[in-house]
């Protein structure tokens, strides 16, 4: 839920910045022009700059913002229906259930929270042979 809201905020910020660069290019570039020339103020910068070249990057940024907004909305709407984990650190067992007990299997059982002394071991080591 938090990541969906963060994704939506990123999309809104990216979109607002890209649209701002298209709508008011002199204000967007004002800081850089002021640093390079020492001229400040939107009207002064506008009279100093002779032309503004529009590149495809603001449009790419707007498309990315729309993608971020769409994915954030999708996550927000569907996250409650996603399956959750049933147990922390579930172990995947690749061996058949009737595999012989070994020392390595006992260590694995301990790591999984199981009691390895519930039955005999096949490698001749100590074990409870009830």
C-alpha positions as a Markdown table, in Angstrom:
| # | Residue | x | y | z |
|---|---|---|---|---|
| 1 | Unk | 0.0 | 0.0 | 0.0 |
| 2 | Unk | 2.8 | 2.4 | 0.9 |
| 3 | Unk | 4.7 | 1.5 | -2.3 |
| 4 | Unk | 1.6 | 2.2 | -4.4 |
| 5 | Unk | 1.2 | 5.7 | -2.8 |
| 6 | Unk | 4.9 | 6.3 | -3.3 |
| 7 | Unk | 4.6 | 5.3 | -7.0 |
| 8 | Unk | 1.6 | 7.7 | -7.4 |
| 9 | Unk | 3.6 | 10.5 | -5.8 |
| 10 | Unk | 6.6 | 9.9 | -8.1 |
| 11 | Unk | 4.3 | 9.9 | -11.1 |
| 12 | Unk | 2.7 | 13.1 | -10.1 |
| 13 | Unk | 6.0 | 14.8 | -9.5 |
| 14 | Unk | 7.5 | 13.6 | -12.7 |
| 15 | Unk | 4.5 | 14.6 | -14.7 |
| 16 | Unk | 4.3 | 18.1 | -13.1 |
| 17 | Unk | 8.0 | 18.7 | -13.8 |
| 18 | Unk | 7.8 | 17.6 | -17.4 |
| 19 | Unk | 4.6 | 19.6 | -18.1 |
| 20 | Unk | 6.2 | 22.6 | -16.4 |
| 21 | Unk | 9.2 | 22.4 | -18.7 |
| 22 | Unk | 6.9 | 22.4 | -21.8 |
| 23 | Unk | 4.6 | 25.2 | -20.6 |
| 24 | Unk | 7.2 | 27.5 | -19.0 |
| 25 | Unk | 10.6 | 26.7 | -20.5 |
| 26 | Unk | 12.1 | 30.0 | -19.3 |
| 27 | Unk | 11.2 | 29.4 | -15.7 |
| 28 | Unk | 12.5 | 25.8 | -15.9 |
| 29 | Unk | 15.9 | 26.9 | -17.3 |
| 30 | Unk | 16.0 | 30.1 | -15.2 |
| 31 | Unk | 18.5 | 28.7 | -12.6 |
| 32 | Unk | 21.0 | 27.5 | -15.2 |
| 33 | Unk | 20.8 | 30.7 | -17.2 |
| 34 | Unk | 21.2 | 32.8 | -14.0 |
| 35 | Unk | 24.3 | 30.8 | -13.0 |
| 36 | Unk | 25.9 | 31.2 | -16.4 |
| 37 | Unk | 25.0 | 34.8 | -17.2 |
| 38 | Unk | 24.2 | 36.4 | -13.9 |
| 39 | Unk | 20.8 | 37.6 | -15.3 |
| 40 | Unk | 17.9 | 36.9 | -13.0 |
| 41 | Unk | 14.1 | 37.2 | -13.4 |
| 42 | Unk | 11.8 | 35.5 | -15.9 |
| 43 | Unk | 11.3 | 38.6 | -18.0 |
| 44 | Unk | 15.1 | 39.3 | -18.2 |
| 45 | Unk | 15.8 | 35.7 | -19.1 |
| 46 | Unk | 13.1 | 35.6 | -21.7 |
| 47 | Unk | 14.5 | 38.7 | -23.4 |
| 48 | Unk | 18.0 | 37.2 | -23.3 |
| 49 | Unk | 17.1 | 33.8 | -24.8 |
| 50 | Unk | 16.5 | 34.0 | -28.5 |
| 51 | Unk | 14.9 | 30.6 | -29.0 |
| 52 | Unk | 13.8 | 27.5 | -27.1 |
| 53 | Unk | 14.3 | 24.1 | -28.7 |
| 54 | Unk | 11.8 | 21.5 | -27.8 |
| 55 | Unk | 13.3 | 18.0 | -27.5 |
| 56 | Unk | 11.4 | 14.7 | -27.1 |
| 57 | Unk | 12.6 | 14.3 | -23.5 |
| 58 | Unk | 9.6 | 16.1 | -21.8 |
| 59 | Unk | 7.3 | 13.8 | -23.8 |
| 60 | Unk | 9.2 | 10.8 | -22.7 |
| 61 | Unk | 9.0 | 12.0 | -19.1 |
| 62 | Unk | 5.2 | 12.5 | -19.4 |
| 63 | Unk | 4.8 | 9.0 | -20.8 |
| 64 | Unk | 6.9 | 7.6 | -17.9 |
| 65 | Unk | 4.8 | 9.6 | -15.5 |
| 66 | Unk | 1.6 | 8.2 | -17.0 |
| 67 | Unk | 3.1 | 4.7 | -16.6 |
| 68 | Unk | 4.0 | 5.3 | -13.0 |
| 69 | Unk | 0.5 | 6.6 | -12.3 |
| 70 | Unk | -1.1 | 3.6 | -14.0 |
| 71 | Unk | 1.1 | 1.1 | -12.1 |
| 72 | Unk | 0.6 | 2.9 | -8.8 |
| 73 | Unk | -3.2 | 2.9 | -9.3 |
| 74 | Unk | -3.2 | -0.7 | -10.3 |
| 75 | Unk | -1.2 | -1.7 | -7.2 |
| 76 | Unk | -3.4 | 0.4 | -5.0 |
| 77 | Unk | -6.6 | -1.2 | -6.4 |
| 78 | Unk | -5.4 | -4.8 | -6.5 |
| 79 | Unk | -2.9 | -5.2 | -3.6 |
| 80 | Unk | -5.5 | -6.5 | -1.1 |
| 81 | Unk | -6.3 | -9.5 | -3.4 |
| 82 | Unk | -2.6 | -10.6 | -3.7 |
| 83 | Unk | -1.7 | -13.7 | -1.8 |
| 84 | Unk | 0.3 | -13.2 | 1.4 |
| 85 | Unk | 3.0 | -15.5 | 2.8 |
| 86 | Unk | 1.7 | -18.1 | 5.2 |
| 87 | Unk | 5.0 | -18.7 | 7.1 |
| 88 | Unk | 8.1 | -16.7 | 7.4 |
| 89 | Unk | 11.1 | -18.3 | 5.6 |
| 90 | Unk | 9.2 | -21.2 | 4.2 |
| 91 | Unk | 11.7 | -23.9 | 3.2 |
| 92 | Unk | 11.4 | -25.7 | -0.1 |
| 93 | Unk | 11.8 | -29.4 | 0.1 |
| 94 | Unk | 13.2 | -31.0 | -3.0 |
| 95 | Unk | 13.7 | -34.5 | -1.4 |
| 96 | Unk | 10.9 | -37.0 | -1.2 |
| 97 | Unk | 9.1 | -37.2 | 2.1 |
| 98 | Unk | 10.3 | -40.7 | 2.8 |
| 99 | Unk | 14.1 | -39.9 | 2.3 |
| 100 | Unk | 16.5 | -41.5 | 4.7 |
| 101 | Unk | 17.7 | -39.4 | 7.7 |
| 102 | Unk | 21.2 | -38.1 | 7.5 |
| 103 | Unk | 23.2 | -35.6 | 9.6 |
| 104 | Unk | 22.7 | -33.0 | 6.9 |
| 105 | Unk | 18.9 | -33.6 | 7.0 |
| 106 | Unk | 19.0 | -33.3 | 10.8 |
| 107 | Unk | 20.6 | -29.9 | 10.5 |
| 108 | Unk | 18.1 | -28.8 | 7.9 |
| 109 | Unk | 15.3 | -30.0 | 10.2 |
| 110 | Unk | 16.7 | -27.9 | 13.0 |
| 111 | Unk | 17.0 | -24.9 | 10.7 |
| 112 | Unk | 13.3 | -25.3 | 9.8 |
| 113 | Unk | 12.3 | -25.5 | 13.4 |
| 114 | Unk | 11.6 | -29.3 | 13.4 |
| 115 | Unk | 12.8 | -31.8 | 16.0 |
| 116 | Unk | 15.2 | -34.2 | 14.2 |
| 117 | Unk | 15.2 | -36.7 | 17.1 |
| 118 | Unk | 11.7 | -38.0 | 16.3 |
| 119 | Unk | 13.1 | -41.0 | 14.4 |
| 120 | Unk | 16.2 | -43.1 | 13.6 |
| 121 | Unk | 19.0 | -41.8 | 11.3 |
| 122 | Unk | 20.3 | -43.9 | 8.5 |
| 123 | Unk | 24.0 | -42.9 | 8.7 |
| 124 | Unk | 24.8 | -44.8 | 11.9 |
| 125 | Unk | 24.8 | -41.6 | 14.0 |
| 126 | Unk | 23.0 | -41.1 | 17.3 |
| 127 | Unk | 19.3 | -40.6 | 17.1 |
| 128 | Unk | 16.2 | -41.4 | 19.1 |
| 129 | Unk | 15.0 | -44.8 | 17.8 |
| 130 | Unk | 11.6 | -45.0 | 19.5 |
